[in-house]
Amino acid sequence: MLRATAGNRSGRGWAARARAAALAGGAGCIVAGGTALAGSVGSESSVGLAAEYSSNPQMLSSGARGAESAAALINLPATYNSDTQTLDLIPRVRFAQTHGDYSLLSNYQYLDADWRLASQNNVYTAAGTWHRDSTLYNVFENAALTGLELHRMEETGNLGWQRQLSERDDFQFTGSWDHLAYGANSVGILDNFNYGQASVAYDHAFSERWHASLAVGWGRYELLNHTYRNDDRFAQLSLDRSLSDRWSLDVQANYSYLRSRIEVGEIYCPEQSILVCEIIPSLFEVISVPEHSARGSGNGAIKLEYLYQRGTLDLSVSRAIQPRGFGALLTQDDASVRGSYDWTERWKLGATLHASRVSDPLHQIHLGTFHYYDLDLSATWLWTEHWTLGMLVSTNAQQIGGPHAFGATVSLSLSRQFGRIRL
């Protein structure tokens, strides 16, 4: 059997239409904001410096060599507020100089936008992001490349509508779109994709402490320039319970039905006798034959949170279907314990223990299972009203079918906040 690869123009056309709709929506938001003259425009910007050392930035199981970097960070948000709507534009950039055996692509350029309009019974939301960074910022992608760093560009868009039906009930509709593209060297390792999703949800408050939500939705994952797609149909039930003034519990149960379709090239002999085609090979033809596979998957999440006078503690376990650049929708399992503590008015401490793994529920891409573990210890010191010093120490472990890889990172940061400035 000959497996063929052919272009898929439908994915590009759908992406272009979605991108045009997002731009039109953004223009409408700006016009709406301009007409509400009673609003105010302001900014809470910040600038900072950071220094970092990593003993194994590529998370290699052997031959690891360290690297250090110095970076400047700039955050210049702009916010519009009125009685009924808000609009946030948040550009962020990082410029870094790296020294060591690897030239890490640790710079990034981010632009986030968020709009919200509220009326008596309706809330409309729209959001979009444009992120350009590298695979260094995604642990699973970084691991798959085993020493190669690639540029990474992601564009997302989200639309939402919430309708208040009564004091206890509301209806929500959400739609999202995600486009991810990698550098040219990703061929054969990572794939560019589009992922769209839509869902409807019904929320009900049984009491001040009990809340429930039922949602159903559909998603489609498509590889660009490939005849492969993955559909996800899901239903989710969520329960949120405030156990006391300090304890809260959130439980989600989700069932997804995954179905994939791929075009496979098969050699076909139009003659009734194969012997004739073997004598005259030019008579062979290649035809496209679709192959399907499907499987159900149970997912969900449990989160327990405790609030105390000077900090928080939360435990969470989750399983979810996630779009990834490996060529399919994947299952990601996460478990974490997080805590923060306000030691004094100026000192804040934090710790996180996290474990994660990624696997392919349809067993189509021969991914195996990725395991990732990290322990992070952080501290921030409010030097003055506007100056903050941050420290982070983290250790990481990773396994992809074979031996483990270990690494450690130490970073220091100094940032200057300017407070809210009216524009």
C-alpha positions as CSV (number, residue, x, y, z in Angstrom):
1,M,0.0,0.0,0.0
2,L,1.3,3.4,-0.9
3,R,0.4,6.2,1.5
4,A,0.1,9.5,-0.4
5,T,0.3,13.1,0.9
6,A,-1.8,15.7,-0.8
7,G,-2.7,19.3,-0.2
8,N,-5.8,20.2,1.7
9,R,-7.1,23.6,0.6
10,S,-10.3,23.4,2.7
11,G,-8.3,24.0,5.9
12,R,-6.7,27.1,4.5
13,G,-10.0,28.5,3.3
14,W,-11.7,27.9,6.6
15,A,-8.8,29.6,8.4
16,A,-8.9,32.6,6.1
17,R,-12.6,33.1,6.7
18,A,-12.2,32.8,10.5
19,R,-9.3,35.2,10.4
20,A,-11.4,37.7,8.4
21,A,-14.3,37.3,10.9
22,A,-11.9,37.9,13.8
23,L,-10.6,41.1,12.2
24,A,-14.1,42.3,11.5
25,G,-15.1,41.6,15.1
26,G,-12.1,43.5,16.4
27,A,-12.9,46.5,14.3
28,G,-16.5,46.5,15.6
29,C,-15.2,46.4,19.1
30,I,-13.0,49.4,18.6
31,V,-15.8,51.4,17.0
32,A,-18.1,50.5,19.8
33,G,-15.5,51.6,22.3
34,G,-15.0,54.9,20.5
35,T,-18.7,55.7,20.7
36,A,-19.0,55.3,24.4
37,L,-17.5,58.7,25.3
38,A,-18.1,58.2,29.0
39,G,-15.4,55.6,29.3
40,S,-11.8,56.0,30.3
41,V,-8.5,54.8,28.8
42,G,-5.5,53.8,30.9
43,S,-2.5,51.7,31.2
44,E,-0.7,49.7,34.0
45,S,2.6,49.1,32.2
46,S,5.8,47.5,33.5
47,V,9.4,46.9,32.4
48,G,11.9,44.5,33.8
49,L,15.3,42.7,33.6
50,A,15.8,38.9,34.0
51,A,18.8,36.6,34.2
52,E,18.5,32.8,33.9
53,Y,20.7,29.7,34.0
54,S,19.5,26.3,32.8
55,S,21.6,23.1,33.2
56,N,19.7,21.2,30.4
57,P,17.5,23.6,28.4
58,Q,16.9,21.0,25.7
59,M,16.0,18.2,28.2
60,L,18.4,15.7,26.6
61,S,18.9,12.4,28.3
62,S,22.7,12.5,27.5
63,G,25.2,15.1,26.5
64,A,23.4,17.9,28.3
65,R,25.1,21.3,28.4
66,G,23.9,24.4,30.1
67,A,23.1,27.9,28.9
68,E,22.5,31.3,30.5
69,S,20.6,34.3,29.2
70,A,20.0,38.0,30.1
71,A,16.7,39.5,29.0
72,A,14.7,42.7,28.9
73,L,10.9,42.4,29.3
74,I,8.3,45.1,28.3
75,N,4.6,45.0,29.1
76,L,2.5,47.9,27.7
77,P,-1.2,47.2,28.2
78,A,-4.0,49.6,27.3
79,T,-7.5,49.3,28.9
80,Y,-10.7,51.0,28.0
81,N,-13.5,51.0,30.6
82,S,-17.1,52.3,30.5
83,D,-20.3,51.4,32.4
84,T,-21.1,48.6,30.0
85,Q,-17.9,47.4,28.3
86,T,-14.2,46.9,28.6
87,L,-11.5,46.5,26.0
88,D,-7.9,45.4,26.8
89,L,-4.9,45.4,24.4
90,I,-1.9,43.7,26.0
91,P,1.4,43.7,24.0
92,R,4.4,41.9,25.7
93,V,7.9,41.4,24.4
94,R,11.1,39.8,25.6
95,F,14.6,40.5,24.1
96,A,17.3,38.1,25.3
97,Q,21.0,37.5,24.8
98,T,22.0,33.8,25.3
99,H,25.4,32.4,26.0
100,G,26.3,28.7,26.0
101,D,26.4,25.7,23.7
102,Y,22.9,26.4,22.4
103,S,21.5,29.5,20.9
104,L,18.1,29.4,22.6
105,L,15.2,31.1,20.8
106,S,13.9,32.5,24.1
107,N,12.6,35.8,22.7
108,Y,8.9,36.3,22.3
109,Q,6.4,38.8,21.0
110,Y,2.8,38.5,22.3
111,L,-0.3,40.5,21.6
112,D,-3.5,39.7,23.5
113,A,-6.9,41.4,23.1
114,D,-10.0,41.0,25.2
115,W,-13.4,42.7,24.8
116,R,-16.6,42.4,27.0
117,L,-20.0,44.1,26.6
118,A,-22.7,43.6,29.3
119,S,-26.4,44.5,29.2
120,Q,-29.2,43.7,31.6
121,N,-29.5,40.0,30.6
122,N,-26.7,39.5,28.1
123,V,-22.9,39.4,28.2
124,Y,-20.9,39.3,24.9
125,T,-17.2,38.6,24.8
126,A,-14.5,38.4,22.2
127,A,-10.8,37.7,22.5
128,G,-7.8,37.1,20.3
129,T,-4.1,36.4,20.6
130,W,-1.0,36.5,18.4
131,H,2.0,34.8,19.9
132,R,5.4,34.4,18.4
133,D,7.9,32.5,20.4
134,S,9.7,29.1,20.2
135,T,9.3,25.5,21.1
136,L,11.4,26.2,24.2
137,Y,8.1,27.4,25.9
138,N,6.3,24.1,25.4
139,V,7.8,21.1,27.2
140,F,6.4,18.4,25.0
141,E,7.3,20.1,21.7
142,N,10.8,20.8,23.1
143,A,11.2,17.2,24.1
144,A,10.2,15.8,20.7
145,L,12.8,18.0,18.9
146,T,15.7,16.6,21.0
147,G,18.1,19.5,20.7
148,L,16.5,21.5,17.9
149,E,14.7,24.8,18.6
150,L,12.1,26.1,16.2
151,H,10.2,29.4,15.9
152,R,6.5,29.0,16.8
153,M,3.5,31.2,15.8
154,E,0.1,30.8,17.2
155,E,-3.1,32.8,16.5
156,T,-6.3,32.2,18.5
157,G,-9.8,33.7,18.5
158,N,-12.8,33.3,20.9
159,L,-16.4,34.5,20.8
160,G,-18.9,34.1,23.6
161,W,-22.5,35.0,24.5
162,Q,-24.1,34.5,27.9
163,R,-27.9,34.9,28.4
164,Q,-29.3,35.3,31.9
165,L,-32.6,33.3,31.9
166,S,-33.5,33.8,35.6
167,E,-31.8,34.5,38.9
168,R,-30.5,30.9,39.0
169,D,-30.2,30.0,35.3
170,D,-28.2,31.1,32.3
171,F,-27.3,29.9,28.8
172,Q,-23.8,30.2,27.2
173,F,-22.5,29.8,23.7
174,T,-18.8,29.8,22.9
175,G,-16.7,29.4,19.8
176,S,-13.0,29.3,19.4
177,W,-10.3,28.9,16.7
178,D,-6.6,28.0,17.0
179,H,-3.9,28.2,14.3
180,L,-0.4,27.0,15.0
181,A,2.6,27.0,12.6
182,Y,6.2,26.1,13.1
183,G,9.5,26.9,11.4
184,A,10.5,25.3,8.2
185,N,12.7,22.7,10.0
186,S,9.7,21.1,11.6
187,V,9.0,18.8,8.6
188,G,8.6,15.2,9.8
189,I,8.6,16.2,13.5
190,L,5.8,18.7,14.1
191,D,2.8,19.7,12.0
192,N,1.0,22.9,11.4
193,F,-2.7,22.7,12.3
194,N,-6.1,24.5,12.6
195,Y,-8.4,23.6,15.5
196,G,-12.0,25.0,15.8
197,Q,-14.5,24.3,18.6
198,A,-18.1,25.3,19.4
199,S,-20.1,24.5,22.5
200,V,-23.4,25.4,24.3
201,A,-23.8,25.2,28.0
202,Y,-26.6,25.5,30.6
203,D,-25.8,26.7,34.1
204,H,-28.0,26.4,37.2
205,A,-27.4,27.6,40.8
206,F,-29.1,25.3,43.3
207,S,-28.0,27.6,46.1
208,E,-25.3,30.0,47.0
209,R,-22.9,27.1,47.5
210,W,-24.0,24.6,44.8
211,H,-23.6,25.3,41.1
212,A,-24.0,22.9,38.1
213,S,-23.3,23.2,34.4
214,L,-24.1,20.9,31.4
215,A,-22.3,21.5,28.1
216,V,-22.2,19.8,24.7
217,G,-19.8,20.7,21.9
218,W,-17.9,19.8,18.8
219,G,-14.3,20.3,17.6
220,R,-12.3,19.7,14.5
221,Y,-8.6,19.3,14.2
222,E,-7.0,19.6,10.7
223,L,-3.4,19.4,9.5
224,L,-2.5,22.0,7.0
225,N,-1.5,20.6,3.6
226,H,-2.4,17.1,4.7
227,T,-5.5,15.0,4.1
228,Y,-6.0,14.3,7.8
229,R,-8.6,15.5,10.3
230,N,-9.7,14.6,13.8
231,D,-13.3,15.3,15.1
232,D,-14.2,15.5,18.7
233,R,-17.8,15.4,20.0
234,F,-18.1,15.8,23.7
235,A,-20.6,16.3,26.6
236,Q,-19.5,17.7,30.0
237,L,-21.1,17.9,33.5
238,S,-19.6,20.3,36.1
239,L,-20.4,20.6,39.8
240,D,-19.0,23.4,41.9
241,R,-19.5,23.2,45.7
242,S,-18.3,25.7,48.3
243,L,-17.8,23.4,51.3
244,S,-17.2,26.3,53.7
245,D,-15.8,29.8,53.8
246,R,-12.3,28.3,53.2
247,W,-12.9,25.0,51.3
248,S,-14.3,24.7,47.8
249,L,-14.6,21.6,45.4
250,D,-15.0,21.6,41.7
251,V,-15.7,18.4,39.8
252,Q,-16.0,17.9,36.0
253,A,-17.0,14.7,34.1
254,N,-16.5,14.7,30.4
255,Y,-17.1,12.1,27.6
256,S,-15.5,12.6,24.2
257,Y,-16.1,10.7,21.0
258,L,-13.0,11.0,18.7
259,R,-13.2,10.1,15.0
260,S,-10.3,10.5,12.6
261,R,-10.2,10.4,8.8
262,I,-7.1,10.2,6.6
263,E,-6.6,9.8,2.8
264,V,-4.5,6.8,1.9
265,G,-3.0,6.2,-1.6
266,E,-3.5,2.7,-2.9
267,I,-2.1,1.2,-6.1
268,Y,-5.0,0.0,-8.3
269,C,-5.0,-2.0,-11.5
270,P,-8.0,-1.0,-13.7
271,E,-7.7,-4.2,-15.7
272,Q,-9.3,-7.4,-14.4
273,S,-6.0,-9.2,-14.5
274,I,-3.2,-8.1,-12.2
275,L,-0.8,-9.9,-14.5
276,V,-1.5,-7.4,-17.3
277,C,-0.5,-4.5,-15.0
278,E,2.6,-6.3,-13.9
279,I,3.7,-6.7,-17.5
280,I,2.8,-3.1,-18.3
281,P,3.4,-1.1,-15.1
282,S,2.1,2.1,-16.7
283,L,-1.4,0.7,-16.3
284,F,-1.2,1.0,-12.5
285,E,-3.1,3.9,-11.0
286,V,-3.0,5.5,-7.5
287,I,-6.4,6.2,-6.0
288,S,-7.2,7.9,-2.7
289,V,-9.0,5.7,-0.1
290,P,-10.3,7.2,3.1
291,E,-9.5,5.3,6.4
292,H,-11.5,5.9,9.5
293,S,-11.0,5.1,13.2
294,A,-13.0,6.1,16.2
295,R,-12.9,5.7,20.0
296,G,-14.7,7.1,23.1
297,S,-12.7,8.7,25.9
298,G,-13.7,9.6,29.4
299,N,-12.2,12.8,30.7
300,G,-12.7,15.1,33.7
301,A,-11.1,17.2,36.5
302,I,-11.2,17.5,40.2
303,K,-10.0,20.5,42.1
304,L,-9.9,21.1,45.8
305,E,-9.0,24.5,47.1
306,Y,-8.3,25.8,50.6
307,L,-8.1,29.5,51.4
308,Y,-6.5,30.7,54.6
309,Q,-5.6,34.0,56.0
310,R,-2.2,34.5,54.3
311,G,-2.3,32.1,51.3
312,T,-3.9,29.4,49.3
313,L,-3.5,25.6,48.7
314,D,-5.0,23.7,45.9
315,L,-4.9,20.1,44.6
316,S,-6.0,19.2,41.1
317,V,-6.2,16.2,38.8
318,S,-7.4,16.4,35.2
319,R,-7.6,14.5,31.9
320,A,-8.5,16.5,28.8
321,I,-8.3,16.3,25.0
322,Q,-5.8,18.8,23.6
323,P,-4.7,19.8,20.1
324,R,-1.0,19.4,19.7
325,G,1.5,19.8,16.9
326,F,2.3,16.0,16.8
327,G,-0.5,15.5,14.2
328,A,-3.6,14.6,16.2
329,L,-5.8,15.4,19.1
330,L,-4.0,14.0,22.2
331,T,-5.0,13.1,25.8
332,Q,-3.2,15.1,28.5
333,D,-3.2,14.0,32.1
334,D,-2.1,16.5,34.8
335,A,-1.8,16.3,38.6
336,S,-0.5,19.2,40.7
337,V,-0.2,20.6,44.2
338,R,0.2,24.3,44.5
339,G,0.6,26.6,47.4
340,S,1.3,30.3,48.1
341,Y,2.0,32.1,51.4
342,D,2.3,35.8,52.3
343,W,5.2,35.6,54.7
344,T,5.2,39.4,55.4
345,E,3.6,42.4,53.7
346,R,6.6,42.4,51.3
347,W,7.5,38.7,50.9
348,K,5.4,36.1,49.1
349,L,6.5,32.5,48.8
350,G,5.2,29.8,46.4
351,A,5.7,26.1,45.6
352,T,4.3,23.8,42.8
353,L,4.7,20.1,42.3
354,H,3.4,19.0,38.9
355,A,3.3,15.8,36.9
356,S,2.0,15.5,33.3
357,R,1.8,13.0,30.5
358,V,0.6,13.0,26.9
359,S,-0.7,10.0,24.9
360,D,-2.5,9.3,21.6
361,P,-6.0,7.8,22.3
362,L,-6.4,6.5,18.7
363,H,-2.8,5.1,18.5
364,Q,-2.3,6.6,15.0
365,I,0.9,8.6,15.3
366,H,3.2,6.1,17.2
367,L,3.8,8.8,19.8
368,G,4.3,6.5,22.8
369,T,3.8,8.3,26.1
370,F,5.5,11.5,27.3
371,H,6.0,11.9,31.0
372,Y,7.0,15.3,32.5
373,Y,7.6,16.3,36.2
374,D,8.7,19.6,37.8
375,L,9.1,21.2,41.2
376,D,9.1,25.0,41.3
377,L,10.0,27.1,44.3
378,S,9.4,30.9,44.0
379,A,9.7,34.0,46.1
380,T,8.9,37.7,45.4
381,W,9.9,40.7,47.3
382,L,8.1,44.0,47.1
383,W,11.2,46.2,47.4
384,T,9.2,49.4,47.1
385,E,5.7,50.3,46.0
386,H,6.8,50.0,42.4
387,W,9.8,47.8,42.4
388,T,9.6,44.0,42.7
389,L,12.4,41.3,42.9
390,G,11.5,37.8,41.9
391,M,13.4,34.5,42.3
392,L,12.6,31.0,40.9
393,V,14.3,27.7,41.3
394,S,12.9,24.7,39.4
395,T,14.0,21.1,38.8
396,N,12.6,19.0,35.9
397,A,12.5,15.4,34.8
398,Q,11.2,14.0,31.5
399,Q,10.8,10.6,29.9
400,I,9.9,9.7,26.3
401,G,9.8,5.9,26.2
402,G,13.5,5.6,27.0
403,P,15.8,7.0,29.7
404,H,15.0,10.0,31.9
405,A,16.3,13.5,31.3
406,F,16.9,15.9,34.2
407,G,17.5,19.6,34.4
408,A,17.5,22.6,36.8
409,T,16.8,26.3,36.3
410,V,17.6,29.3,38.4
411,S,16.3,32.8,37.5
412,L,16.2,36.3,38.9
413,S,14.0,39.1,37.8
414,L,13.6,42.8,38.6
415,S,10.5,44.7,37.4
416,R,9.2,48.3,37.7
417,Q,5.5,48.8,37.8
418,F,4.2,52.3,36.8
419,G,0.7,52.0,38.3
420,R,-2.4,53.1,36.4
421,I,-1.8,56.0,34.0
422,R,-4.7,57.7,32.2
423,L,-4.2,58.1,28.5
